[in-house]
């Protein structure tokens, strides 16, 4: 990859973008004379370590560089150590620049990149403190989704790249197995439910005849969309694909199954990460990393309890207004959860209706935000169903950014594993969070920014990204899109859900709650179904600290908005505030606060 990067950068220099062979050599191999060049070089070097990320972003394709689309990521221990050293080296180069001499976007970029690289360097200590096979975003389910949904096949060349990737599955999974052995030696073992659920998932994946597997059926679907594809070529590609899935992919999955079967009797508990070696220190790091703050787990737990009580009070008022003024929050939500007026038919038609209704909500809110935004993304957003092969362990919804070359829109994935989980009173809030004005506005606007380094266009910081999406739910209410009391209950239920996360994530990993204790608490406070709650608690067990970012980020944005309103009075413009938040890309919360404070000071005069 480094050779291709050097070729690309060198080509730009020869074309006169920077000019001069000596400058080109300096920019590629040493500290660039321009920090802007350094930012791009570092991004390419770091991004170049992952062919899969490059395929998702599609940044290099516009320069005729696409060979990475033939390869899967290298997960070997040697490669992980090489990448760690690269992070340390790039951080050292960054700190060789004079921060005091920078201003404007260069200063923001320095602060953002320093935080990012510093966090990644610290992460090296904890590189084995994870579970590569897990029910959420494990290698075993993320790989098929990547190949079927992200890898593009628009011509024969890209189809052959797909075949090449199928041929690399065994190599990648062998590297995963080596990493699992290292973790077992260090006594870094997953909770028991992870082993049980992943075994069921992998066994089901290879139990399907090859021609019914998503790796094959998605290939057929994409080949059928290529205009003028020669039938002989089509048959060749399909024949090779079928053979590779049968001879390479399925045996690779079987090797993971065999390992987990041997591991299964060695693990009996469902503990938080406190049970791992140096678990408390690891969790403290995860909290800092995901929230981009120094707030302690104890303080986050306290904030969570406080927010749960506040939201519960607001819910009680609305429930009373619709004649439901007795019982716990969970009991009252259980009653409306089973009310037919809020449910869809359990059929394929019902699922199609859900997708169509989500799209209708998005189209409606997109047309009604003029008073709140004067910057909107050019790229659109589509609603799709979570692929069925991974829906059981997947979250209720998630969003994937548009491709940077404009070849794919933003995608809001809705999980339709159980139609009963989709309540009509919660759909508006979910659409606002995942799409408009939530993740889609935030991430698509960032991708379309001009005059900032490429890394600033990515959603690198969970507290910022998820904090904005949760803030967007409240903003949609303020904009008049949640007038129905039941829809407003759906909004508060979603906010309660994030407040409860502060309590249960710290409860599991800091206060050492059991899995069942956390499930009971969330059921009582949210009124979500047992299936939904179990999925969520199991998510926190395998991704510690991530769930803390949502409410932390939202509270910071609301705090900054309130401070700006109080300081500026009539000079406050909500559209300009949103510009400050959105048009600097993803940033740590401390950097966001600096930018808002600077805007307020400038506006105040």
C-alpha positions as CSV (number, residue, x, y, z in Angstrom):
1,X,0.0,0.0,0.0
2,X,2.8,2.4,0.8
3,X,4.1,2.1,-2.8
4,X,0.7,3.0,-4.2
5,X,0.4,5.9,-1.8
6,X,3.8,7.2,-2.8
7,X,2.8,6.9,-6.5
8,X,-0.4,8.9,-5.8
9,X,1.3,11.6,-3.8
10,X,4.2,11.8,-6.2
11,X,1.8,12.1,-9.1
12,X,0.1,15.1,-7.4
13,X,3.4,16.8,-6.9
14,X,4.5,16.3,-10.5
15,X,1.2,17.8,-11.7
16,X,2.2,20.9,-9.8
17,X,-0.1,20.6,-6.8
18,X,2.9,21.0,-4.6
19,X,5.7,21.0,-7.1
20,X,9.3,19.8,-6.9
21,X,10.8,16.4,-6.6
22,X,12.6,17.3,-3.4
23,X,9.4,18.5,-1.8
24,X,7.7,15.2,-2.8
25,X,10.4,13.1,-1.2
26,X,10.2,15.1,2.0
27,X,6.4,14.9,2.1
28,X,6.4,11.1,1.7
29,X,9.3,10.0,3.9
30,X,10.0,12.8,6.4
31,X,8.3,15.6,8.2
32,X,6.4,17.5,5.5
33,X,7.1,21.3,5.3
34,X,3.4,21.9,5.3
35,X,1.3,20.5,8.1
36,X,-1.7,20.2,5.7
37,X,0.4,17.7,3.6
38,X,1.3,15.9,6.8
39,X,-2.4,15.4,7.7
40,X,-3.2,13.9,4.3
41,X,0.0,11.7,4.3
42,X,-0.8,10.4,7.8
43,X,-4.4,9.7,6.9
44,X,-3.4,7.7,3.9
45,X,-0.7,5.8,5.8
46,X,-3.0,4.9,8.6
47,X,-6.0,4.3,6.4
48,X,-3.9,2.3,4.1
49,X,-3.5,-0.3,6.8
50,X,-7.1,-1.4,6.2
51,X,-8.1,-2.3,2.6
52,X,-11.6,-2.9,4.0
53,X,-11.9,0.7,5.3
54,X,-10.6,2.0,2.0
55,X,-13.3,0.1,0.2
56,X,-15.9,1.6,2.4
57,X,-14.6,5.2,2.0
58,X,-13.8,4.9,-1.7
59,X,-11.4,7.9,-1.5
60,X,-8.6,6.5,-3.8
61,X,-10.7,5.1,-6.6
62,X,-11.1,8.6,-8.1
63,X,-7.3,8.6,-8.6
64,X,-7.3,5.2,-10.3
65,X,-6.1,3.3,-7.3
66,X,-8.3,0.3,-6.6
67,X,-6.0,-2.7,-5.9
68,X,-6.9,-2.6,-2.2
69,X,-10.4,-3.9,-3.2
70,X,-8.9,-7.3,-3.9
71,X,-7.7,-7.8,-0.3
72,X,-9.0,-8.3,3.3
73,X,-7.4,-6.7,6.4
74,X,-4.2,-8.2,7.9
75,X,-5.0,-9.1,11.5
76,X,-1.7,-10.7,12.3
77,X,0.1,-9.9,15.5
78,X,3.1,-8.6,13.5
79,X,0.8,-6.2,11.6
80,X,-0.8,-4.9,14.8
81,X,2.6,-4.2,16.3
82,X,3.7,-2.4,13.0
83,X,0.6,-0.3,13.1
84,X,1.2,0.6,16.8
85,X,4.7,1.8,15.9
86,X,3.3,3.8,13.0
87,X,0.8,5.6,15.3
88,X,3.7,6.5,17.7
89,X,5.8,7.7,14.8
90,X,3.1,9.9,13.3
91,X,2.3,11.4,16.7
92,X,5.9,12.3,17.2
93,X,5.9,14.0,13.8
94,X,2.7,15.9,14.6
95,X,4.2,17.2,17.9
96,X,7.3,18.4,16.0
97,X,5.1,21.2,14.5
98,X,4.7,24.5,16.4
99,X,1.1,24.4,17.7
100,X,1.4,28.0,18.9
101,X,2.0,29.1,15.3
102,X,-1.2,27.5,14.0
103,X,-4.6,29.1,13.8
104,X,-8.0,28.5,12.1
105,X,-8.7,25.1,10.7
106,X,-5.0,24.1,11.0
107,X,-5.2,24.6,14.8
108,X,-8.4,22.6,15.0
109,X,-6.9,19.8,12.9
110,X,-3.8,19.7,15.1
111,X,-5.9,19.4,18.3
112,X,-8.2,16.8,16.8
113,X,-5.5,14.6,15.3
114,X,-3.3,14.8,18.5
115,X,-6.3,13.6,20.5
116,X,-7.0,10.8,18.1
117,X,-3.4,9.6,17.7
118,X,-2.8,9.8,21.5
119,X,-5.8,7.7,22.1
120,X,-4.7,5.1,19.6
121,X,-1.2,4.9,21.0
122,X,-2.7,4.3,24.5
123,X,-5.0,1.7,22.9
124,X,-2.0,-0.4,22.0
125,X,-1.7,-1.5,25.6
126,X,-5.2,-2.9,25.4
127,X,-5.1,-4.5,21.9
128,X,-5.9,-7.9,23.3
129,X,-8.7,-6.7,25.6
130,X,-11.5,-7.5,23.2
131,X,-13.5,-10.3,21.8
132,X,-12.8,-10.7,18.0
133,X,-15.7,-13.1,17.7
134,X,-18.8,-11.5,19.2
135,X,-22.5,-11.2,18.5
136,X,-22.4,-7.5,17.7
137,X,-19.5,-6.7,15.4
138,X,-17.4,-9.8,15.4
139,X,-15.2,-10.8,12.5
140,X,-17.6,-13.7,11.7
141,X,-20.6,-11.5,11.0
142,X,-19.0,-8.2,9.9
143,X,-17.1,-10.0,7.0
144,X,-20.2,-11.3,5.2
145,X,-21.9,-7.9,5.6
146,X,-18.8,-6.2,4.2
147,X,-18.5,-8.4,1.2
148,X,-22.3,-8.3,0.4
149,X,-23.0,-4.7,1.2
150,X,-19.8,-2.6,1.0
151,X,-17.7,-4.3,-1.7
152,X,-18.9,-2.9,-5.0
153,X,-19.3,-5.0,-8.1
154,X,-19.9,-2.8,-11.1
155,X,-17.8,-4.6,-13.7
156,X,-15.8,-7.8,-14.2
157,X,-12.7,-6.4,-12.6
158,X,-14.5,-5.7,-9.3
159,X,-16.1,-9.1,-9.5
160,X,-12.6,-10.6,-9.7
161,X,-11.6,-8.5,-6.7
162,X,-14.5,-10.1,-4.9
163,X,-13.3,-13.5,-5.8
164,X,-9.8,-12.6,-4.5
165,X,-11.3,-11.5,-1.2
166,X,-13.2,-14.8,-0.9
167,X,-9.8,-16.5,-1.4
168,X,-8.3,-14.5,1.5
169,X,-10.9,-15.5,4.1
170,X,-8.9,-18.5,5.4
171,X,-5.8,-16.3,5.8
172,X,-7.7,-13.7,7.8
173,X,-9.5,-16.2,10.0
174,X,-6.2,-18.1,10.7
175,X,-4.9,-14.8,12.0
176,X,-8.0,-14.4,14.1
177,X,-7.4,-17.8,15.6
178,X,-3.8,-16.9,16.4
179,X,-5.1,-13.8,18.2
180,X,-7.7,-15.8,20.1
181,X,-4.9,-18.2,21.3
182,X,-3.0,-15.2,22.6
183,X,-6.0,-13.9,24.5
184,X,-6.7,-17.4,26.0
185,X,-3.1,-17.5,27.2
186,X,-3.6,-14.1,28.9
187,X,-7.0,-15.2,30.4
188,X,-8.9,-12.7,28.3
189,X,-12.0,-14.8,27.6
190,X,-15.4,-13.6,26.5
191,X,-18.6,-14.0,28.5
192,X,-20.3,-17.4,28.1
193,X,-23.3,-16.0,26.2
194,X,-20.9,-14.7,23.5
195,X,-19.6,-18.1,22.9
196,X,-23.0,-19.7,22.8
197,X,-24.6,-17.1,20.5
198,X,-21.7,-16.9,18.1
199,X,-21.5,-20.7,17.8
200,X,-25.2,-20.8,16.8
201,X,-24.6,-17.9,14.3
202,X,-21.6,-19.5,12.6
203,X,-23.1,-23.0,12.5
204,X,-26.2,-21.5,10.9
205,X,-24.1,-19.6,8.4
206,X,-22.4,-22.6,7.0
207,X,-25.4,-24.9,7.3
208,X,-27.0,-23.1,4.3
209,X,-26.2,-24.6,0.8
210,X,-23.6,-22.4,-0.9
211,X,-26.0,-21.2,-3.6
212,X,-28.3,-19.9,-0.8
213,X,-25.6,-18.2,1.2
214,X,-25.5,-14.4,1.1
215,X,-22.0,-14.4,-0.2
216,X,-23.3,-16.2,-3.3
217,X,-26.7,-14.7,-3.7
218,X,-25.4,-11.1,-3.3
219,X,-22.9,-11.9,-6.0
220,X,-25.7,-13.1,-8.3
221,X,-27.7,-10.0,-7.7
222,X,-24.9,-7.6,-8.4
223,X,-23.8,-9.4,-11.5
224,X,-27.4,-9.2,-12.8
225,X,-27.2,-5.4,-12.6
226,X,-24.1,-5.1,-14.8
227,X,-25.2,-4.1,-18.3
228,X,-23.9,-6.1,-21.1
229,X,-22.1,-8.7,-19.0
230,X,-21.0,-11.6,-21.1
231,X,-22.8,-14.8,-20.1
232,X,-19.6,-16.8,-20.2
233,X,-17.9,-14.3,-17.9
234,X,-20.9,-14.4,-15.6
235,X,-20.9,-18.2,-15.4
236,X,-17.1,-18.2,-14.7
237,X,-17.4,-15.7,-11.9
238,X,-20.3,-17.6,-10.3
239,X,-18.6,-20.9,-10.7
240,X,-15.4,-19.6,-9.1
241,X,-17.4,-17.9,-6.3
242,X,-19.3,-21.0,-5.5
243,X,-16.1,-23.1,-5.4
244,X,-14.3,-20.6,-3.1
245,X,-17.2,-20.4,-0.7
246,X,-17.3,-24.1,-0.5
247,X,-13.6,-24.8,-0.4
248,X,-12.2,-21.8,1.5
249,X,-14.9,-19.8,3.3
250,X,-16.9,-22.6,4.9
251,X,-13.8,-24.5,6.2
252,X,-12.5,-21.2,7.6
253,X,-15.7,-20.8,9.5
254,X,-15.5,-24.4,10.7
255,X,-12.1,-23.7,12.2
256,X,-13.6,-20.9,14.3
257,X,-16.4,-23.1,15.3
258,X,-14.0,-25.8,16.4
259,X,-12.0,-23.4,18.5
260,X,-15.1,-22.0,20.2
261,X,-16.5,-25.5,20.9
262,X,-13.2,-26.2,22.7
263,X,-13.4,-22.9,24.6
264,X,-17.1,-23.3,25.6
265,X,-16.7,-25.6,28.6
266,X,-13.8,-23.4,29.9
267,X,-16.1,-20.3,30.4
268,X,-19.1,-20.2,32.6
269,X,-19.7,-16.6,33.7
270,X,-21.0,-13.4,32.1
271,X,-18.8,-10.8,33.8
272,X,-17.9,-7.3,32.9
273,X,-14.3,-6.4,32.0
274,X,-13.4,-5.9,35.6
275,X,-12.8,-9.7,35.6
276,X,-10.1,-9.4,32.9
277,X,-6.4,-8.8,33.8
278,X,-6.1,-5.0,34.7
279,X,-9.8,-4.8,34.0
280,X,-10.5,-1.7,36.0
281,X,-7.7,0.2,34.3
282,X,-8.9,-1.0,30.9
283,X,-12.5,0.2,31.7
284,X,-11.2,3.6,32.8
285,X,-9.4,3.9,29.4
286,X,-12.6,2.8,27.6
287,X,-14.6,5.5,29.4
288,X,-12.0,8.2,28.5
289,X,-11.8,7.0,24.9
290,X,-15.5,6.8,24.2
291,X,-16.6,10.0,26.0
292,X,-13.5,12.1,25.1
293,X,-13.6,13.4,28.7
294,X,-12.0,12.7,32.0
295,X,-15.4,12.0,33.7
296,X,-15.0,9.1,36.1
297,X,-17.2,6.0,36.0
298,X,-18.6,6.9,39.4
299,X,-19.6,10.4,38.3
300,X,-21.2,9.0,35.1
301,X,-23.2,6.5,37.2
302,X,-24.4,9.4,39.3
303,X,-25.4,11.5,36.3
304,X,-27.2,8.5,34.9
305,X,-29.3,8.0,38.0
306,X,-30.1,11.7,38.0
307,X,-31.2,11.8,34.4
308,X,-33.3,8.6,34.8
309,X,-35.2,10.3,37.6
310,X,-35.8,13.5,35.6
311,X,-37.0,11.7,32.4
312,X,-39.2,9.4,34.5
313,X,-40.9,12.5,35.9
314,X,-41.6,13.8,32.3
315,X,-42.9,10.4,31.3
316,X,-45.3,10.3,34.2
317,X,-46.9,13.6,33.2
318,X,-47.5,12.4,29.6
319,X,-48.8,9.0,30.7
320,X,-51.2,10.7,33.1
321,X,-52.4,12.9,30.2
322,X,-53.4,9.8,28.2
323,X,-55.1,8.2,31.2
324,X,-52.3,5.9,32.3
325,X,-51.3,7.2,35.7
326,X,-50.6,4.0,37.6
327,X,-47.9,1.3,37.5
328,X,-44.1,1.5,36.8
329,X,-42.8,3.1,33.6
330,X,-42.0,-0.4,32.4
331,X,-45.5,-1.7,33.1
332,X,-47.1,1.2,31.4
333,X,-44.9,0.9,28.3
334,X,-45.7,-2.9,28.3
335,X,-49.4,-2.0,28.0
336,X,-48.9,0.2,24.9
337,X,-46.3,-2.1,23.5
338,X,-49.1,-4.7,23.0
339,X,-51.6,-2.2,21.7
340,X,-52.5,-3.1,18.1
341,X,-52.6,0.5,17.0
342,X,-48.8,0.7,17.4
343,X,-47.9,-2.6,15.8
344,X,-47.3,-3.8,12.3
345,X,-48.5,-7.1,10.7
346,X,-46.0,-9.9,11.2
347,X,-45.4,-10.6,7.6
348,X,-43.2,-9.5,4.7
349,X,-45.8,-6.9,3.8
350,X,-45.6,-5.6,7.4
351,X,-41.8,-5.3,7.1
352,X,-42.1,-3.5,3.8
353,X,-44.5,-1.1,5.4
354,X,-42.1,-0.4,8.2
355,X,-39.3,0.5,5.7
356,X,-41.8,2.7,3.7
357,X,-43.0,4.5,6.9
358,X,-39.4,5.2,8.0
359,X,-38.7,6.7,4.6
360,X,-41.8,8.9,4.9
361,X,-40.7,10.2,8.3
362,X,-37.3,11.1,6.9
363,X,-38.8,12.8,3.8
364,X,-41.1,14.8,6.0
365,X,-38.5,16.1,8.4
366,X,-36.1,16.8,5.6
367,X,-38.5,19.3,4.2
368,X,-39.2,21.1,7.4
369,X,-35.9,22.2,8.9
370,X,-35.2,25.5,7.2
371,X,-35.4,27.5,10.4
372,X,-32.8,25.3,12.0
373,X,-30.3,24.5,9.3
374,X,-28.8,26.6,6.5
375,X,-26.2,23.8,5.7
376,X,-27.6,20.5,4.6
377,X,-26.0,17.4,3.0
378,X,-26.1,17.0,-0.8
379,X,-26.2,13.2,-0.5
380,X,-29.5,11.4,0.3
381,X,-30.3,8.6,2.7
382,X,-32.1,5.3,2.1
383,X,-33.8,3.0,4.6
384,X,-32.8,-0.7,4.3
385,X,-33.4,-3.9,6.3
386,X,-30.5,-5.3,8.4
387,X,-29.3,-8.4,6.5
388,X,-31.1,-11.4,7.8
389,X,-28.0,-13.5,8.5
390,X,-26.9,-11.1,11.2
391,X,-30.1,-9.6,12.5
392,X,-30.4,-11.7,15.6
393,X,-27.4,-10.1,17.3
394,X,-27.5,-6.8,15.6
395,X,-28.8,-3.6,17.2
396,X,-32.3,-2.2,16.5
397,X,-30.8,0.2,13.9
398,X,-27.6,1.7,12.6
399,X,-26.3,4.0,10.0
400,X,-23.6,3.8,7.3
401,X,-22.1,6.9,5.8
402,X,-22.3,7.6,2.0
403,X,-19.3,6.6,-0.1
404,X,-17.0,9.6,-0.5
405,X,-17.1,9.2,-4.3
406,X,-20.8,9.6,-4.3
407,X,-21.5,6.0,-5.5
408,X,-23.5,5.0,-2.5
409,X,-26.0,7.1,-0.4
410,X,-26.2,7.1,3.4
411,X,-28.0,4.0,4.6
412,X,-30.2,3.7,7.7
413,X,-30.5,0.0,8.5
414,X,-33.6,-1.1,10.5
415,X,-33.6,-4.5,12.3
416,X,-36.8,-6.3,11.4
417,X,-36.0,-9.7,13.0
418,X,-39.1,-9.3,15.2
419,X,-41.9,-7.0,13.8
420,X,-43.2,-6.7,17.4
421,X,-40.0,-4.8,18.3
422,X,-40.9,-1.9,16.0
423,X,-43.5,0.3,17.7
424,X,-45.0,3.1,15.7
425,X,-44.7,5.5,18.5
426,X,-40.9,5.1,18.5
427,X,-40.2,5.2,14.8
428,X,-40.0,9.0,14.4
429,X,-37.3,9.3,17.1
430,X,-35.3,6.5,15.6
431,X,-35.5,8.0,12.1
432,X,-34.4,11.4,13.5
433,X,-31.5,9.8,15.3
434,X,-30.1,7.6,12.5
435,X,-30.9,9.8,9.5
436,X,-32.3,13.3,9.5
437,X,-31.2,15.5,11.3
438,X,-29.1,12.9,13.1
439,X,-26.2,10.8,11.8
440,X,-26.9,11.5,8.1
441,X,-26.8,15.3,8.5
442,X,-23.7,15.0,10.7
443,X,-21.7,12.5,8.7
444,X,-22.7,13.5,5.2
445,X,-22.1,17.2,5.9
446,X,-18.7,16.3,7.3
447,X,-17.8,14.3,4.2
448,X,-18.7,17.2,1.9
449,X,-16.6,19.8,3.8
450,X,-14.0,21.7,1.8
451,X,-10.6,22.9,3.0
452,X,-10.2,20.4,5.9
453,X,-8.0,17.3,6.1
454,X,-9.7,14.0,5.1
455,X,-9.6,12.6,8.6
456,X,-11.9,15.5,9.8
457,X,-14.6,14.1,7.4
458,X,-14.9,10.9,9.4
459,X,-16.9,10.1,12.5
460,X,-13.9,9.3,14.7
461,X,-15.4,10.3,18.0
462,X,-18.4,8.4,19.5
463,X,-19.3,11.1,22.0
464,X,-19.6,13.7,19.3
465,X,-21.3,11.5,16.7
466,X,-23.8,9.8,19.0
467,X,-24.2,12.9,21.2
468,X,-25.3,14.8,18.1
469,X,-27.7,12.1,17.0
470,X,-29.4,12.1,20.5
471,X,-29.5,15.9,20.5
472,X,-31.2,15.6,17.0
473,X,-34.1,13.6,18.6
474,X,-34.7,16.5,21.0
475,X,-34.3,19.1,18.3
476,X,-36.9,17.4,16.1
477,X,-39.3,17.7,19.1
478,X,-38.5,21.4,19.4
479,X,-39.1,21.8,15.6
480,X,-42.7,20.5,16.0
481,X,-42.3,16.9,14.8
482,X,-43.4,15.1,17.9
483,X,-46.8,16.7,18.7
484,X,-48.5,13.4,19.3
485,X,-48.2,12.5,23.0
486,X,-47.3,8.8,22.2
487,X,-44.6,10.0,19.8
488,X,-43.3,12.1,22.6
489,X,-43.3,9.1,24.9
490,X,-41.3,7.4,22.2
491,X,-38.8,10.2,22.3
492,X,-38.5,10.1,26.1
493,X,-38.2,6.4,26.0
494,X,-35.3,6.7,23.7
495,X,-33.7,9.3,25.9
496,X,-34.4,7.2,29.0
497,X,-32.7,4.3,27.1
498,X,-29.5,6.4,26.8
499,X,-29.7,7.6,30.4
500,X,-30.1,4.0,31.6
501,X,-27.0,3.1,29.6
502,X,-25.0,5.4,31.9
503,X,-26.2,3.4,34.8
504,X,-26.0,-0.1,33.5
505,X,-22.7,0.2,31.6
506,X,-20.9,1.6,34.7
507,X,-23.0,-0.9,36.8
508,X,-21.7,-3.9,34.8
509,X,-18.0,-2.9,34.4
510,X,-17.4,-0.6,37.4
511,X,-19.9,-1.7,40.1
512,X,-19.7,-5.3,39.0
513,X,-23.4,-5.9,38.4
514,X,-24.3,-9.2,36.9
515,X,-25.9,-9.5,33.4
516,X,-29.3,-10.4,34.8
517,X,-29.3,-7.5,37.3
518,X,-28.6,-5.1,34.5
519,X,-31.4,-6.6,32.4
520,X,-33.9,-6.2,35.2
521,X,-33.0,-2.6,35.8
522,X,-33.3,-1.7,32.1
523,X,-36.6,-3.5,31.7
524,X,-38.0,-1.6,34.7
525,X,-36.9,1.8,33.6
526,X,-37.4,1.7,29.8
527,X,-40.4,-0.5,29.1
528,X,-38.5,-2.1,26.2
529,X,-39.1,-5.8,25.4
530,X,-37.0,-8.5,27.0
531,X,-35.5,-9.3,23.6
532,X,-34.4,-5.7,23.0
533,X,-33.0,-5.3,26.5
534,X,-31.1,-8.5,26.5
535,X,-29.5,-7.6,23.1
536,X,-28.5,-4.2,24.6
537,X,-27.0,-5.5,27.8
538,X,-25.1,-8.1,25.9
539,X,-23.8,-5.3,23.6
540,X,-22.4,-3.4,26.6
541,X,-20.7,-6.5,27.8
542,X,-18.7,-6.9,24.6
543,X,-18.2,-3.1,23.9
544,X,-17.5,-1.5,27.3
545,X,-17.9,2.2,27.6
546,X,-19.3,2.9,24.1
547,X,-22.8,3.2,25.4
548,X,-21.7,6.1,27.7
549,X,-20.9,8.4,24.8
550,X,-24.5,9.1,23.7
551,X,-25.8,10.9,26.8
552,X,-22.4,12.4,27.6
553,X,-22.2,14.0,24.1
554,X,-25.9,15.2,24.2
555,X,-25.5,16.8,27.6
556,X,-22.4,18.7,26.4
557,X,-24.1,20.0,23.2
558,X,-27.1,21.1,25.2
559,X,-24.9,22.7,27.8
560,X,-23.0,24.6,25.1
561,X,-26.2,25.7,23.4
562,X,-27.7,27.0,26.7
563,X,-24.5,28.9,27.5
564,X,-24.5,30.5,24.1
565,X,-28.2,31.5,24.3
566,X,-27.7,33.0,27.7
567,X,-24.6,34.9,26.7
568,X,-25.8,36.1,23.3
569,X,-29.5,36.7,23.9
570,X,-31.1,38.1,20.8
571,X,-27.9,37.6,18.9
572,X,-28.2,33.8,19.2
573,X,-29.0,32.1,15.9
574,X,-29.7,28.3,16.1
575,X,-28.6,27.8,12.5
576,X,-25.2,29.3,13.2
577,X,-24.9,27.3,16.3
578,X,-25.6,24.1,14.3
579,X,-23.0,25.3,11.7
580,X,-20.3,25.4,14.4
581,X,-21.2,22.0,15.6
582,X,-21.5,20.3,12.2
583,X,-19.1,22.1,9.9
584,X,-15.9,21.3,11.8
585,X,-16.4,17.6,11.4
586,X,-16.1,15.1,14.2
587,X,-14.1,16.5,17.2
588,X,-13.5,15.6,20.8
589,X,-15.9,17.3,23.2
590,X,-13.2,19.6,24.6
591,X,-12.4,20.9,21.0
592,X,-16.2,21.4,20.4
593,X,-16.4,23.5,23.5
594,X,-13.5,25.6,22.4
595,X,-15.1,26.2,19.0
596,X,-18.5,27.2,20.4
597,X,-16.9,29.5,23.0
598,X,-14.8,31.2,20.3
599,X,-18.0,31.7,18.1
600,X,-19.9,33.1,21.1
601,X,-17.0,35.5,21.9
602,X,-16.7,36.6,18.3
603,X,-20.5,37.1,18.0
604,X,-20.7,39.0,21.2
605,X,-18.1,41.4,20.0
